[in-house]
Amino acid sequence: MDTQKEKLLRNDEIGLWIEDYGYIFSDFDPRPISQRGLSEDFIEEVKKASIVKDYDSLELKFLVSKKNRNYGEESIIKKRLKGYFRKHAMEFRNEYKKMLRQGSSFVVFGVIFMFITTFFLVNNPGSNYVLTFLAVLLEPAGWFLFWEGLDLLIFESKKKKPNMKFYMRMSNVRITFTDY
């Protein structure tokens, strides 16, 4: 038993003690384990435990009482967890890339609008009402797109990155069950 505890203290393992497999899944979901939603508490515990681990290859180890082990369910749970982590890793990565593309587009279009506005102001001595109106319209649009794009690229993308990194790391996690 002491060797189990020592192994859990290694830097590449996330160890969780569970009495039965129900702790992994939502209490409110009546579906079978192969389809059941994961518990938010479980996900939060894994997130907290993985933050202190600085290794790329992690092991998620469940310690289950010997009398409650079911090897058939463990196989299903491993597949279910792997699928869940991979799915969410791809979703967060796609959202992150989309945000970077959108931010870049905003910045580029903002700069283009500012160049067009500058062109209108330099080449218009003030007598052409249509060009003056376009300059008045495009200048704030250019600034808005420019700053919103920078906000997406710098600040909003930072908010998405921790979840993306967590799910990317967990999509490669090795999942094991052992009894105590």
Phi and psi in degrees as GROMACS dihedral restraints (atoms count N, CA, C in turn):
[ dihedral_restraints ]
;  ai    aj    ak    al  type     phi  dphi    fc
    3     4     5     6     1   -65.4    20    10
    4     5     6     7     1   -33.9    20    10
    6     7     8     9     1   -66.3    20    10
    7     8     9    10     1   -33.7    20    10
    9    10    11    12     1   -62.0    20    10
   10    11    12    13     1   -44.7    20    10
   12    13    14    15     1   -65.0    20    10
   13    14    15    16     1   -40.5    20    10
   15    16    17    18     1   -63.7    20    10
   16    17    18    19     1   -40.8    20    10
   18    19    20    21     1   -63.7    20    10
   19    20    21    22     1   -37.4    20    10
   21    22    23    24     1   -66.3    20    10
   22    23    24    25     1   -24.0    20    10
   24    25    26    27     1   -80.9    20    10
   25    26    27    28     1    -9.7    20    10
   27    28    29    30     1   -61.0    20    10
   28    29    30    31     1   154.5    20    10
   30    31    32    33     1   -73.8    20    10
   31    32    33    34     1   -17.1    20    10
   33    34    35    36     1  -101.3    20    10
   34    35    36    37     1    10.1    20    10
   36    37    38    39     1  -119.9    20    10
   37    38    39    40     1   139.2    20    10
   39    40    41    42     1  -110.7    20    10
   40    41    42    43     1   112.7    20    10
   42    43    44    45     1  -108.0    20    10
   43    44    45    46     1   132.6    20    10
   45    46    47    48     1  -129.6    20    10
   46    47    48    49     1   128.1    20    10
   48    49    50    51     1   -88.2    20    10
   49    50    51    52     1   125.7    20    10
   51    52    53    54     1  -133.3    20    10
   52    53    54    55     1   142.8    20    10
   54    55    56    57     1   -77.7    20    10
   55    56    57    58     1   -37.9    20    10
   57    58    59    60     1  -150.6    20    10
   58    59    60    61     1   174.4    20    10
   60    61    62    63     1   -70.1    20    10
   61    62    63    64     1   -16.7    20    10
   63    64    65    66     1   -62.0    20    10
   64    65    66    67     1   -22.8    20    10
   66    67    68    69     1   -67.2    20    10
   67    68    69    70     1   -21.3    20    10
   69    70    71    72     1   -78.8    20    10
   70    71    72    73     1   -28.2    20    10
   72    73    74    75     1  -110.1    20    10
   73    74    75    76     1   161.3    20    10
   75    76    77    78     1   -66.0    20    10
   76    77    78    79     1   136.0    20    10
   78    79    80    81     1   -70.6    20    10
   79    80    81    82     1   -21.7    20    10
   81    82    83    84     1   -91.0    20    10
   82    83    84    85     1    -4.6    20    10
   84    85    86    87     1  -100.8    20    10
   85    86    87    88     1   113.1    20    10
   87    88    89    90     1   -83.8    20    10
   88    89    90    91     1    -3.2    20    10
   90    91    92    93     1   -67.9    20    10
   91    92    93    94     1   165.6    20    10
   93    94    95    96     1   -68.2    20    10
   94    95    96    97     1   164.1    20    10
   96    97    98    99     1   -55.1    20    10
   97    98    99   100     1   -34.0    20    10
   99   100   101   102     1   -66.5    20    10
  100   101   102   103     1   -17.2    20    10
  102   103   104   105     1  -125.0    20    10
  103   104   105   106     1   -10.2    20    10
  105   106   107   108     1   -67.0    20    10
  106   107   108   109     1   144.3    20    10
  108   109   110   111     1   -72.6    20    10
  109   110   111   112     1   148.3    20    10
  111   112   113   114     1   -78.4    20    10
  112   113   114   115     1   150.6    20    10
  114   115   116   117     1   -72.1    20    10
  115   116   117   118     1   134.2    20    10
  117   118   119   120     1   -64.2    20    10
  118   119   120   121     1   -35.2    20    10
  120   121   122   123     1   -62.5    20    10
  121   122   123   124     1   -40.9    20    10
  123   124   125   126     1   -62.2    20    10
  124   125   126   127     1   -47.5    20    10
  126   127   128   129     1   -61.0    20    10
  127   128   129   130     1   -43.8    20    10
  129   130   131   132     1   -63.2    20    10
  130   131   132   133     1   -39.4    20    10
  132   133   134   135     1   -63.6    20    10
  133   134   135   136     1   -42.8    20    10
  135   136   137   138     1   -65.4    20    10
  136   137   138   139     1   -40.3    20    10
  138   139   140   141     1   -59.7    20    10
  139   140   141   142     1   -48.8    20    10
  141   142   143   144     1   -60.7    20    10
  142   143   144   145     1   -42.6    20    10
  144   145   146   147     1   -69.6    20    10
  145   146   147   148     1   -32.0    20    10
  147   148   149   150     1   -79.9    20    10
  148   149   150   151     1   -20.9    20    10
  150   151   152   153     1   -61.2    20    10
  151   152   153   154     1   -40.2    20    10
  153   154   155   156     1   -79.9    20    10
  154   155   156   157     1    -8.1    20    10
  156   157   158   159     1   -92.8    20    10
  157   158   159   160     1   121.9    20    10
  159   160   161   162     1  -104.1    20    10
  160   161   162   163     1    17.7    20    10
  162   163   164   165     1   -97.8    20    10
  163   164   165   166     1   146.9    20    10
  165   166   167   168     1   -74.9    20    10
  166   167   168   169     1   -35.6    20    10
  168   169   170   171     1  -100.5    20    10
  169   170   171   172     1   111.4    20    10
  171   172   173   174     1  -111.0    20    10
  172   173   174   175     1   160.1    20    10
  174   175   176   177     1  -122.6    20    10
  175   176   177   178     1   128.2    20    10
  177   178   179   180     1  -100.2    20    10
  178   179   180   181     1   110.7    20    10
  180   181   182   183     1  -113.4    20    10
  181   182   183   184     1   125.1    20    10
  183   184   185   186     1  -100.7    20    10
  184   185   186   187     1   128.3    20    10
  186   187   188   189     1  -101.6    20    10
  187   188   189   190     1   114.6    20    10
  189   190   191   192     1  -120.0    20    10
  190   191   192   193     1   142.7    20    10
  192   193   194   195     1   -62.5    20    10
  193   194   195   196     1   143.9    20    10
  195   196   197   198     1   -56.1    20    10
  196   197   198   199     1   -39.3    20    10
  198   199   200   201     1   -70.9    20    10
  199   200   201   202     1   -21.8    20    10
  201   202   203   204     1   -98.8    20    10
  202   203   204   205     1     1.8    20    10
  204   205   206   207     1   -73.1    20    10
  205   206   207   208     1   140.3    20    10
  207   208   209   210     1  -140.2    20    10
  208   209   210   211     1   105.2    20    10
  210   211   212   213     1   -65.0    20    10
  211   212   213   214     1   -31.3    20    10
  213   214   215   216     1   -65.7    20    10
  214   215   216   217     1   -44.4    20    10
  216   217   218   219     1   -67.2    20    10
  217   218   219   220     1   -35.1    20    10
  219   220   221   222     1   -61.8    20    10
  220   221   222   223     1   -39.5    20    10
  222   223   224   225     1   -63.4    20    10
  223   224   225   226     1   -43.0    20    10
  225   226   227   228     1   -65.0    20    10
  226   227   228   229     1   -42.3    20    10
  228   229   230   231     1   -63.2    20    10
  229   230   231   232     1   -41.5    20    10
  231   232   233   234     1   -59.2    20    10
  232   233   234   235     1   -47.9    20    10
  234   235   236   237     1   -63.0    20    10
  235   236   237   238     1   -41.8    20    10
  237   238   239   240     1   -63.0    20    10
  238   239   240   241     1   -45.7    20    10
  240   241   242   243     1   -65.6    20    10
  241   242   243   244     1   -44.4    20    10
  243   244   245   246     1   -58.7    20    10
  244   245   246   247     1   -46.2    20    10
  246   247   248   249     1   -62.3    20    10
  247   248   249   250     1   -42.2    20    10
  249   250   251   252     1   -61.8    20    10
  250   251   252   253     1   -49.9    20    10
  252   253   254   255     1   -64.8    20    10
  253   254   255   256     1   -40.4    20    10
  255   256   257   258     1   -64.6    20    10
  256   257   258   259     1   -44.4    20    10
  258   259   260   261     1   -60.5    20    10
  259   260   261   262     1   -48.0    20    10
  261   262   263   264     1   -70.2    20    10
  262   263   264   265     1   -32.2    20    10
  264   265   266   267     1   -61.7    20    10
  265   266   267   268     1   -44.7    20    10
  267   268   269   270     1   -66.6    20    10
  268   269   270   271     1   -40.2    20    10
  270   271   272   273     1   -63.3    20    10
  271   272   273   274     1   -46.7    20    10
  273   274   275   276     1   -67.6    20    10
  274   275   276   277     1   -37.5    20    10
  276   277   278   279     1   -65.2    20    10
  277   278   279   280     1   -42.8    20    10
  279   280   281   282     1   -64.7    20    10
  280   281   282   283     1   -41.3    20    10
  282   283   284   285     1   -61.8    20    10
  283   284   285   286     1   -41.6    20    10
  285   286   287   288     1   -63.9    20    10
  286   287   288   289     1   -47.1    20    10
  288   289   290   291     1   -63.8    20    10
  289   290   291   292     1   -40.6    20    10
  291   292   293   294     1   -61.8    20    10
  292   293   294   295     1   -41.4    20    10
  294   295   296   297     1   -64.1    20    10
  295   296   297   298     1   -41.2    20    10
  297   298   299   300     1   -65.3    20    10
  298   299   300   301     1   -41.1    20    10
  300   301   302   303     1   -64.1    20    10
  301   302   303   304     1   -44.9    20    10
  303   304   305   306     1   -64.5    20    10
  304   305   306   307     1   -43.4    20    10
  306   307   308   309     1   -61.6    20    10
  307   308   309   310     1   -43.1    20    10
  309   310   311   312     1   -63.3    20    10
  310   311   312   313     1   -42.5    20    10
  312   313   314   315     1   -62.5    20    10
  313   314   315   316     1   -42.8    20    10
  315   316   317   318     1   -59.9    20    10
  316   317   318   319     1   -45.2    20    10
  318   319   320   321     1   -62.1    20    10
  319   320   321   322     1   -47.0    20    10
  321   322   323   324     1   -61.9    20    10
  322   323   324   325     1   -48.1    20    10
  324   325   326   327     1   -65.9    20    10
  325   326   327   328     1   -34.5    20    10
  327   328   329   330     1   -61.6    20    10
  328   329   330   331     1   -44.2    20    10
  330   331   332   333     1   -66.3    20    10
  331   332   333   334     1   -40.8    20    10
  333   334   335   336     1   -61.4    20    10
  334   335   336   337     1   -45.4    20    10
  336   337   338   339     1   -61.7    20    10
  337   338   339   340     1   -37.7    20    10
  339   340   341   342     1   -67.4    20    10
  340   341   342   343     1   -37.3    20    10
  342   343   344   345     1   -65.4    20    10
  343   344   345   346     1   -42.4    20    10
  345   346   347   348     1   -62.8    20    10
  346   347   348   349     1   -43.1    20    10
  348   349   350   351     1   -61.1    20    10
  349   350   351   352     1   -44.1    20    10
  351   352   353   354     1   -61.1    20    10
  352   353   354   355     1   -41.5    20    10
  354   355   356   357     1   -61.0    20    10
  355   356   357   358     1   -45.6    20    10
  357   358   359   360     1   -62.1    20    10
  358   359   360   361     1   -41.3    20    10
  360   361   362   363     1   -72.1    20    10
  361   362   363   364     1   -35.6    20    10
  363   364   365   366     1   -75.3    20    10
  364   365   366   367     1   -40.6    20    10
  366   367   368   369     1   -91.5    20    10
  367   368   369   370     1     3.8    20    10
  369   370   371   372     1  -119.2    20    10
  370   371   372   373     1   109.2    20    10
  372   373   374   375     1   -72.9    20    10
  373   374   375   376     1     5.5    20    10
  375   376   377   378     1   104.7    20    10
  376   377   378   379     1    -1.6    20    10
  378   379   380   381     1   -92.4    20    10
  379   380   381   382     1   -15.3    20    10
  381   382   383   384     1   -97.8    20    10
  382   383   384   385     1   108.9    20    10
  384   385   386   387     1   -67.1    20    10
  385   386   387   388     1   -35.5    20    10
  387   388   389   390     1   -65.7    20    10
  388   389   390   391     1   -45.5    20    10
  390   391   392   393     1   -68.3    20    10
  391   392   393   394     1   -35.3    20    10
  393   394   395   396     1   -65.1    20    10
  394   395   396   397     1   -42.6    20    10
  396   397   398   399     1   -62.2    20    10
  397   398   399   400     1   -44.1    20    10
  399   400   401   402     1   -62.1    20    10
  400   401   402   403     1   -38.3    20    10
  402   403   404   405     1   -64.6    20    10
  403   404   405   406     1   -43.1    20    10
  405   406   407   408     1   -64.8    20    10
  406   407   408   409     1   -35.9    20    10
  408   409   410   411     1   -75.3    20    10
  409   410   411   412     1   -42.3    20    10
  411   412   413   414     1   -79.4    20    10
  412   413   414   415     1   -28.1    20    10
  414   415   416   417     1   -61.8    20    10
  415   416   417   418     1   -52.6    20    10
  417   418   419   420     1   -66.6    20    10
  418   419   420   421     1   -32.2    20    10
  420   421   422   423     1   -63.2    20    10
  421   422   423   424     1   -41.3    20    10
  423   424   425   426     1   -63.7    20    10
  424   425   426   427     1   -46.5    20    10
  426   427   428   429     1   -64.2    20    10
  427   428   429   430     1   -42.7    20    10
  429   430   431   432     1   -59.5    20    10
  430   431   432   433     1   -51.2    20    10
  432   433   434   435     1   -62.1    20    10
  433   434   435   436     1   -41.2    20    10
  435   436   437   438     1   -60.3    20    10
  436   437   438   439     1   -50.9    20    10
  438   439   440   441     1   -72.6    20    10
  439   440   441   442     1   -36.6    20    10
  441   442   443   444     1   -65.2    20    10
  442   443   444   445     1   -38.7    20    10
  444   445   446   447     1   -62.9    20    10
  445   446   447   448     1   -44.1    20    10
  447   448   449   450     1   -63.6    20    10
  448   449   450   451     1   -38.3    20    10
  450   451   452   453     1   -61.0    20    10
  451   452   453   454     1   -44.5    20    10
  453   454   455   456     1   -63.2    20    10
  454   455   456   457     1   -44.8    20    10
  456   457   458   459     1   -68.4    20    10
  457   458   459   460     1   -38.4    20    10
  459   460   461   462     1   -95.7    20    10
  460   461   462   463     1   -52.2    20    10
  462   463   464   465     1   -95.4    20    10
  463   464   465   466     1   -49.4    20    10
  465   466   467   468     1   -66.6    20    10
  466   467   468   469     1   -35.9    20    10
  468   469   470   471     1   -66.1    20    10
  469   470   471   472     1   -31.1    20    10
  471   472   473   474     1   -65.5    20    10
  472   473   474   475     1   -30.9    20    10
  474   475   476   477     1   -70.4    20    10
  475   476   477   478     1   -33.1    20    10
  477   478   479   480     1   -80.6    20    10
  478   479   480   481     1   -27.4    20    10
  480   481   482   483     1   -60.5    20    10
  481   482   483   484     1   -42.4    20    10
  483   484   485   486     1   -60.4    20    10
  484   485   486   487     1   -42.9    20    10
  486   487   488   489     1   -65.3    20    10
  487   488   489   490     1   -40.9    20    10
  489   490   491   492     1   -61.8    20    10
  490   491   492   493     1   -45.9    20    10
  492   493   494   495     1   -63.0    20    10
  493   494   495   496     1   -41.1    20    10
  495   496   497   498     1   -59.5    20    10
  496   497   498   499     1   -51.4    20    10
  498   499   500   501     1   -69.0    20    10
  499   500   501   502     1   -32.4    20    10
  501   502   503   504     1   -64.4    20    10
  502   503   504   505     1   -44.5    20    10
  504   505   506   507     1   -63.7    20    10
  505   506   507   508     1   -43.5    20    10
  507   508   509   510     1   -72.6    20    10
  508   509   510   511     1   -22.4    20    10
  510   511   512   513     1   -68.3    20    10
  511   512   513   514     1   -17.9    20    10
  513   514   515   516     1  -106.7    20    10
  514   515   516   517     1     8.2    20    10
  516   517   518   519     1   -70.0    20    10
  517   518   519   520     1   145.8    20    10
  519   520   521   522     1   -93.5    20    10
  520   521   522   523     1   125.9    20    10
  522   523   524   525     1  -107.4    20    10
  523   524   525   526     1   127.1    20    10
  525   526   527   528     1  -134.3    20    10
  526   527   528   529     1   154.9    20    10
  528   529   530   531     1  -121.8    20    10
  529   530   531   532     1   139.7    20    10
  531   532   533   534     1  -143.0    20    10
  532   533   534   535     1   153.4    20    10
  534   535   536   537     1   -98.7    20    10
  535   536   537   538     1   159.8    20    10
